[in-house]
Amino acid sequence: MTPQAGQVVTVFRSRLRAPGAEGYAGDSARMAELARAMPGYVEHKSFTADDGERVTVVTFADRASHEAWRDHPEHRAAQRRGVDRWYDTYSIQVGTTSYASAFVRDVDRA
């Protein structure tokens, strides 16, 4: 993915309840599938730190695309389930990319 100015990036940080996260994997997979189908979706990636904190970075092409994802009824329902069932903590940061740059090594010239 080549980042571009104007894209909207969400950083979602969370910690799952232990125990209590039954059903999370299925809901997470469904939300990934739904996000990929949304107009303006660019990419998302998830990581888990050694201390158990989970981070998902989601990128949409623009603010309108991001807001459509944010407000999608199925996504809203999953957010409510997260608060009710799965998360001990979470935080969300959303920002619009004001500058973007990328580098890709040309393997033929390496």
C-alpha positions as CSV (number, residue, x, y, z in Angstrom):
1,M,0.0,0.0,0.0
2,T,1.3,3.4,-0.9
3,P,0.0,6.0,1.6
4,Q,-1.6,9.1,0.2
5,A,-2.5,12.5,1.6
6,G,-6.2,12.7,2.5
7,Q,-6.5,9.1,3.6
8,V,-8.1,8.5,7.0
9,V,-6.3,6.2,9.4
10,T,-7.8,4.7,12.5
11,V,-5.6,3.2,15.2
12,F,-7.7,0.9,17.4
13,R,-6.0,-0.4,20.6
14,S,-7.6,-3.0,22.8
15,R,-7.1,-5.6,25.5
16,L,-9.4,-8.6,25.5
17,R,-11.1,-9.9,28.6
18,A,-9.6,-13.1,29.9
19,P,-11.7,-15.2,30.1
20,G,-14.8,-13.8,28.4
21,A,-13.8,-13.3,24.7
22,E,-15.7,-16.2,23.4
23,G,-17.1,-15.3,20.0
24,Y,-14.5,-12.5,19.4
25,A,-12.6,-14.3,16.6
26,G,-15.8,-14.9,14.5
27,D,-16.9,-11.3,14.9
28,S,-13.4,-10.0,14.2
29,A,-13.3,-12.0,11.0
30,R,-16.7,-10.8,9.9
31,M,-15.7,-7.1,10.5
32,A,-12.6,-7.6,8.4
33,E,-14.7,-9.1,5.6
34,L,-17.2,-6.3,5.9
35,A,-14.5,-3.5,6.0
36,R,-12.8,-4.9,2.8
37,A,-16.2,-4.7,1.0
38,M,-16.8,-1.0,1.9
39,P,-16.2,1.6,-0.8
40,G,-13.0,3.5,-0.1
41,Y,-11.4,0.7,2.0
42,V,-7.6,0.7,1.5
43,E,-6.3,-1.8,4.0
44,H,-6.1,-2.9,7.6
45,K,-3.6,-4.8,9.7
46,S,-3.7,-6.1,13.2
47,F,-0.8,-6.8,15.6
48,T,-0.6,-8.2,19.1
49,A,2.2,-6.9,21.4
50,D,4.1,-9.2,23.9
51,D,2.0,-7.7,26.7
52,G,-1.3,-8.7,25.1
53,E,-2.3,-5.3,23.8
54,R,-3.9,-5.6,20.3
55,V,-3.5,-2.8,17.7
56,T,-5.4,-2.6,14.4
57,V,-4.6,0.1,11.9
58,V,-7.4,0.7,9.3
59,T,-7.1,3.0,6.3
60,F,-9.9,4.5,4.2
61,A,-9.4,6.7,1.1
62,D,-11.3,9.6,2.6
63,R,-13.4,10.9,5.5
64,A,-16.7,9.9,3.9
65,S,-15.6,6.3,3.4
66,H,-14.3,6.2,6.9
67,E,-17.6,7.6,8.3
68,A,-19.6,5.1,6.3
69,W,-17.6,2.3,7.9
70,R,-17.8,3.8,11.3
71,D,-21.6,4.1,11.0
72,H,-22.4,0.8,9.3
73,P,-25.1,-0.9,11.4
74,E,-23.4,-4.3,11.6
75,H,-20.1,-2.5,12.6
76,R,-22.0,-0.5,15.3
77,A,-23.5,-3.7,16.7
78,A,-20.1,-5.3,16.8
79,Q,-18.8,-2.3,18.7
80,R,-21.5,-2.7,21.3
81,R,-20.7,-6.4,21.7
82,G,-17.1,-5.4,22.2
83,V,-17.9,-3.2,25.1
84,D,-20.4,-5.7,26.6
85,R,-18.5,-8.9,26.1
86,W,-14.9,-8.7,24.9
87,Y,-12.8,-5.7,25.8
88,D,-11.2,-4.8,29.2
89,T,-10.0,-1.6,27.5
90,Y,-9.9,0.0,24.1
91,S,-9.0,3.4,22.6
92,I,-9.5,4.8,19.1
93,Q,-7.5,7.5,17.4
94,V,-8.6,8.8,13.9
95,G,-6.6,11.1,11.8
96,T,-6.4,12.5,8.3
97,T,-3.1,12.0,6.5
98,S,-1.6,15.4,5.8
99,Y,1.7,14.0,4.3
100,A,2.6,10.6,2.9
101,S,5.7,9.0,1.6
102,A,6.9,5.5,0.8
103,F,10.0,3.6,-0.3
104,V,10.1,0.3,-2.0
105,R,13.5,-1.2,-2.8
106,D,13.9,-2.3,-6.5
107,V,15.0,-5.9,-6.0
108,D,16.7,-5.9,-9.5
109,R,19.0,-3.1,-8.3
110,A,19.7,-4.4,-4.8
